[in-house]
Amino acid sequence: MNATTINHNWYDANQRYLSAALAVVRGAIEKYTFSSQNQSEVEEQEYSRQQDLQEAIAAMPAPSALDQVCRIFGLSNFECDLLLMCACMEFSGDFGGLCAAAQGDTQRAYPTFSLALAALPDAHWDAIAPHAPLRRWRLIEIGDGRALTLCPLRIDERILHYLVGTEYVDERLVGIVEPLGDVGDLVTSHQKLAEQVALVWNHTQKTGMLPVVQLCGSEPTSKRAIAAKVCKMLGVTLSIMPAQIVPSIPNEMETLKNLWEREAILSRGALLLDYDKIDMTDQARANAIGRFIERVNSFLFVTSRERMHQLQRPVVSFDVHKPTTEEQTVLWQSTLAELAPQLNGQLNRLVAQFNLSPSTIRSAYTEVAGNLSQSQERDLGNILWDACRMQARPRLDELAQRITPTVNWQDLVLPTAQEQMLHEIAAHVRQRATVYQAWGFAAKNTRGLGISALFAGASGTGKTLAAEVLAHELRLDVYRIDLSSVVSKYIGETEKNLRLVFDAAEEGGVILLFDEADALFGKRSDVKDSHDRYANIEVSYLLQRMECYPGLAILTTNLKSSLDTAFQRRIRFVVQFPFPDTAQRAEIWRRIFPPNTPTVGLDATKLAQLSVSGGNIRNIALNAAFLAADAEEPVQMKHLLRAARTEYAKLEKSLTEVEIGGWI
């Protein structure tokens, strides 16, 4: 007999049992109401109902829903009958009239506690007390009335459906608590972590001290997957609730807590409280969530970026890391299946660059597989590479400005030494997998594996352009970090902002471009007060994250001399961008106009006499192009002369005859 048949048999038997139990309670109300009836007839009907009930009990293949409610909530016989009396009102259309007749009042066509005390056996007053199960667990609801015993009683809808055998989440929890099902197989390290958590809960259940399990880390999907696997091992269902939903008003919090605890009991459920998006500096919100965690009595996961402290309830914390390089490789191979051999060895490079979670790997493959033609399979490596870039973008797009690289080495004019150093930086990024993993450098020393570069030079000398060229060469995204939005006067805020940037960037190994780095990375001062000490902590934290960051981090500065020498020693590459000389300026002028731009009579040698940087040259060329387009003419020296005057006025400089002599 399969599970579907067993469930169907239980459902039918449960319906029969519930109907028999309701009939017994109804019979008790009728006996009280019509006490003047022939006693032998009453006893015969009562005996018949009891017989039906016993037969229904014997036919149950497993405990009925009513028995389970009575057991898990600890209901007495009278409390069980009182609950059934309220259920009769929902199942019998004429039960309201029976209640009115029993109470001698046509206005009281509903169950009351007074009626239950008078008509049901083994009655006791404290069944209606606030601390008793019926009210504590909200199995019944009490309406308005002048006296407690005369108030209308009603069975809670969630309990009513449960008695029938229908499972559903309480409507008051819908939109607050959502089910979280199985998320597939875990990588080996996450599977071991799930087994550890399951062992902890199995052990502590026996002692009666159920701790909170805290899953810490920057990857929310992996933490949820581990929690789901733990619940599958323990045979419980998992639901998720955002921590920001937790009410701060005590009464509302107590209502939510009670509703969830009841739901956890009825469905044998566990709750995952998602703390990842909570602002840790919002102390009032953190305190409210802490009170909820300490009070709720159920299997409870808390997912957060960092460990929570100062909780009275026992907490067991586990750090959840991304899958290892080997695990990501295996996951890619199993996901790609027959397509894996077509990568021709590119898989190692893909894994070395993108530190992805299992769900992100599957999403990247799904994005590619749905639109992959046979001709594109030959370029599968590049297509997957771009898909991984796209998957890694959303988290960082909220924190920094993504620059789309459209330039290449032909657009960059630098002295040979500087250009060669940029090629070396690109080689370091490309060959990380070979040197760190295959050749064993990462195993020998895990520190200092980050690739960092300092680009120093005056404004407009090509620092940002060089970062774009590297991004284009390496087929990576480059993100510009506005340091004015990172540096904060509040203690600890700068480190938090930097952590968010680096954590988000690690997944895609993007190029991080910190413009005008001297704002944060100036010479560390002697410690004269607490502000000096925390300023130094900020610099130290940045150095630590750069040394561990698996991608390329570029810092730009206009004043190299303002940087701390100890800081410079921990940078792998320092590239000095000089002000371009005449020959370099002439080369920039030759390359500045796109091939489609119409030009007539331009003389790069004469234009190179302008003593300006590459950035200013671009501004002049662009302004001249607009002037020429508006005049419906090709770009000529006269347009460049007007544009040069505008640019020099902006720089508060005067054009000399030496610079523009012989232009027109």
GILINDA-V921780 format. One record per pair of residues at least 24 apart in sequence whose ideal C-beta (glycine too) atoms are under 8 Angstrom apart, sorted by the first residue. I is the first residue (numbers start at 0). J is the second residue. Records with the same first field share a line. If there is no record, write none. Layout:
I->J ; J
This chain:
5->60
8->60
9->59 ; 60 ; 61 ; 164
10->164
12->55 ; 58 ; 59 ; 60 ; 63
13->59 ; 63 ; 64 ; 163 ; 164
14->163 ; 164
15->55 ; 58
16->52 ; 55 ; 56 ; 58 ; 59 ; 63 ; 65
17->63 ; 64 ; 65 ; 86 ; 162 ; 163
18->55
19->48 ; 51 ; 52 ; 54 ; 55
20->52 ; 55 ; 65 ; 83
21->83 ; 86 ; 87 ; 90 ; 91
22->48 ; 51 ; 52
23->48 ; 49 ; 52 ; 83
24->80 ; 83 ; 84 ; 87 ; 119
25->87 ; 91 ; 94 ; 97
27->80 ; 118 ; 119 ; 120
28->84 ; 87 ; 97 ; 98 ; 101 ; 114 ; 118
29->97
30->118
31->101 ; 117 ; 118
32->97 ; 100 ; 101 ; 118
64->161 ; 162 ; 163 ; 164
65->162
68->138 ; 158 ; 161 ; 162
71->264 ; 265
72->132 ; 136 ; 138 ; 264
73->132
74->132 ; 133
75->121 ; 123 ; 126
76->120 ; 121
77->115 ; 119 ; 120 ; 121 ; 122 ; 123 ; 126
78->126 ; 131 ; 132 ; 133
80->115 ; 119 ; 120
81->112 ; 115 ; 119 ; 126 ; 133 ; 139 ; 152
82->133 ; 138 ; 139 ; 154 ; 158
84->110 ; 114 ; 115 ; 119 ; 152
85->110 ; 139 ; 152 ; 153 ; 154
86->154 ; 159 ; 162
88->153 ; 154
89->154 ; 159
107->149
109->142 ; 151 ; 152 ; 153
110->151 ; 152 ; 153
111->148 ; 149 ; 150 ; 151 ; 152
112->147 ; 148 ; 149 ; 150 ; 152
113->148 ; 149
115->152
116->148
135->257
136->257 ; 260 ; 261 ; 264
137->257 ; 258 ; 261
157->261 ; 262 ; 265
161->265
166->266
168->238 ; 262 ; 266
169->258 ; 261 ; 262
171->258
172->258 ; 259 ; 262
175->240 ; 244 ; 255
176->238 ; 239 ; 240 ; 259 ; 262 ; 270
177->238 ; 239 ; 240
178->236 ; 237 ; 238 ; 239
179->223 ; 226 ; 227 ; 237 ; 238 ; 239 ; 271
180->227 ; 237
181->227 ; 228 ; 231
182->220 ; 223 ; 224 ; 227 ; 228 ; 358
183->224 ; 357 ; 361
185->224 ; 225 ; 228 ; 357
186->322 ; 323 ; 326 ; 327 ; 329 ; 330 ; 357
187->326
188->320 ; 322 ; 323 ; 326
189->221 ; 224 ; 225 ; 228 ; 319 ; 322 ; 357
190->228
192->225 ; 317 ; 319
193->225 ; 228 ; 229 ; 232
194->232
195->317
196->225 ; 229 ; 315 ; 317
197->229 ; 232 ; 233
199->315
200->229 ; 233 ; 298
201->233
203->313
208->313
209->296 ; 297 ; 298 ; 299
210->312 ; 313 ; 314 ; 315
211->292 ; 299 ; 300 ; 301 ; 310 ; 312 ; 313 ; 314 ; 315
212->299 ; 300 ; 301 ; 314 ; 315 ; 316 ; 317
213->300 ; 301 ; 302 ; 303 ; 306 ; 307 ; 314 ; 315 ; 316 ; 317
214->300 ; 301 ; 302 ; 303 ; 316 ; 317 ; 319
215->302 ; 303 ; 304 ; 305 ; 306 ; 316 ; 317 ; 318 ; 319
216->304 ; 318 ; 319 ; 320
217->304 ; 502 ; 505
218->319 ; 321 ; 356
219->273 ; 275 ; 302
220->356 ; 357 ; 358 ; 359
221->319 ; 321 ; 322 ; 356 ; 357 ; 358
222->300 ; 302 ; 319
223->271 ; 302
224->357 ; 358
225->319
226->269 ; 271 ; 300 ; 302
229->269 ; 300
230->269 ; 298
233->269 ; 298
234->267
235->267 ; 268 ; 269 ; 298
236->266 ; 267 ; 268 ; 269
237->268 ; 269 ; 270 ; 271 ; 300
238->262 ; 268 ; 269 ; 270 ; 271
239->270 ; 271 ; 273
240->270 ; 271 ; 272 ; 273
241->273 ; 276
242->272 ; 273 ; 274 ; 276 ; 277 ; 288 ; 301
243->276 ; 277 ; 284
245->272 ; 287 ; 288 ; 291
246->287
247->283 ; 284 ; 287
252->287 ; 290 ; 291 ; 294
255->291
256->291 ; 294 ; 295
259->295 ; 297
260->295 ; 296 ; 297
263->297 ; 298
264->297
268->297 ; 298
269->297 ; 298 ; 299 ; 300
270->295 ; 297 ; 298 ; 299 ; 300
271->300 ; 301 ; 302
272->299 ; 300 ; 301 ; 302
273->302
274->301 ; 302 ; 303 ; 307
275->302 ; 303 ; 304
277->303
279->305 ; 495
280->492 ; 495
304->502
321->354 ; 355 ; 356 ; 506
322->356 ; 357
324->350 ; 351 ; 436
327->354 ; 355 ; 360
330->357 ; 360
331->360
334->360 ; 361 ; 364
335->364
338->376 ; 379
341->376 ; 377 ; 379
342->379 ; 380 ; 383
343->380
345->380 ; 384
347->432 ; 436 ; 437
348->380 ; 429 ; 432
349->380 ; 383 ; 384 ; 387
350->432
351->431 ; 432 ; 435 ; 436
352->384 ; 387 ; 431 ; 432 ; 475 ; 507 ; 508 ; 550
353->387 ; 388 ; 391 ; 506 ; 507 ; 508
354->505 ; 506 ; 508 ; 549
355->387 ; 390 ; 391 ; 506
356->506
359->387 ; 390 ; 391 ; 506
362->390
363->387 ; 389 ; 390
366->390
381->474
384->474
385->474
387->507
388->474 ; 475 ; 476 ; 507
390->507
391->476 ; 506 ; 507 ; 508 ; 509
392->476 ; 507
394->503 ; 506
395->476 ; 478 ; 500 ; 503 ; 504 ; 507 ; 509
397->503
398->480 ; 499 ; 500 ; 503
399->478 ; 479 ; 480 ; 481 ; 500 ; 511
400->478 ; 479 ; 480 ; 481
401->476 ; 477 ; 478 ; 479
402->463 ; 466 ; 467 ; 470 ; 477 ; 478 ; 479 ; 512
404->467 ; 468 ; 470 ; 471 ; 477
405->467 ; 471
406->464 ; 467 ; 468 ; 471
407->468 ; 471 ; 472
408->468 ; 472
409->590
410->464 ; 468 ; 590
411->461 ; 464 ; 465 ; 468
412->461 ; 579 ; 583 ; 586 ; 587 ; 590 ; 613
413->461 ; 465 ; 576 ; 583
414->577 ; 583
417->574 ; 575 ; 576 ; 577
420->572 ; 574
421->465 ; 468 ; 469 ; 574
423->572
424->450 ; 452 ; 469 ; 551 ; 572 ; 574
425->469 ; 472 ; 473
427->551 ; 571
428->469 ; 473 ; 475 ; 550 ; 551
429->473
431->549
446->546 ; 547
447->546
448->546 ; 547 ; 549
449->545 ; 546 ; 547 ; 548 ; 549 ; 550 ; 552 ; 571
450->550 ; 551 ; 552 ; 571 ; 572
451->545 ; 546 ; 548 ; 551 ; 552 ; 553 ; 554 ; 569 ; 570 ; 571 ; 572
452->551 ; 552 ; 553 ; 554 ; 570 ; 571 ; 572 ; 573 ; 574
453->516 ; 553 ; 554 ; 555 ; 556 ; 559 ; 562 ; 567 ; 570 ; 572 ; 573 ; 574
454->553 ; 554 ; 555 ; 556 ; 574 ; 576
455->555 ; 556 ; 557 ; 558 ; 559 ; 573 ; 574 ; 575 ; 576
456->557 ; 575 ; 576 ; 577 ; 578
457->557 ; 576 ; 578 ; 612
458->557 ; 612 ; 614
459->611 ; 612 ; 613 ; 614 ; 615
460->576 ; 577 ; 578 ; 579 ; 612 ; 613 ; 614
461->576 ; 613 ; 614
462->555 ; 576
463->512 ; 514 ; 555
464->613
465->574 ; 576
466->510 ; 512 ; 553 ; 555
469->510 ; 551 ; 553
470->510
473->510 ; 551
475->507 ; 508 ; 509 ; 510 ; 550 ; 551
476->507 ; 509 ; 510
477->509 ; 510 ; 511 ; 512
478->504 ; 509 ; 510 ; 511 ; 512
479->512 ; 514
480->511 ; 512 ; 513 ; 514
481->514
482->513 ; 514 ; 515 ; 516 ; 518 ; 519
483->518
485->519
486->518 ; 519 ; 537
490->529 ; 533
491->533
493->519 ; 537 ; 540
494->536 ; 537 ; 540
497->537 ; 540 ; 541 ; 544
498->544
501->544 ; 548
504->548 ; 550
505->548 ; 549 ; 550
507->550
508->549 ; 550
509->550
510->550 ; 551 ; 552 ; 553
511->548 ; 550 ; 551 ; 552 ; 553
512->553 ; 555
513->552 ; 553 ; 554 ; 555
514->555
515->555 ; 556 ; 557
516->554 ; 555 ; 556 ; 562
517->556 ; 557 ; 558 ; 561 ; 562
520->554 ; 556 ; 562 ; 563 ; 566
521->561 ; 562 ; 563
522->561 ; 562 ; 563
523->563 ; 565 ; 566
538->563 ; 566
542->566 ; 569
545->569
578->612
579->612 ; 613
581->607 ; 608
582->607
584->609 ; 611 ; 613 ; 616
587->613 ; 616
588->616 ; 620
591->616 ; 617 ; 620
592->620 ; 624 ; 634
596->624 ; 634
597->627 ; 633 ; 634
598->633 ; 634 ; 635
599->633 ; 634 ; 635
600->635 ; 636
601->634 ; 635 ; 636 ; 639
602->636 ; 662
605->636 ; 661 ; 662
606->636 ; 639
608->657 ; 658 ; 659 ; 660
609->643 ; 658 ; 659
610->658
611->646 ; 650
615->646 ; 650
618->642 ; 646
619->643 ; 646
622->646
636->662 ; 663
637->662 ; 663
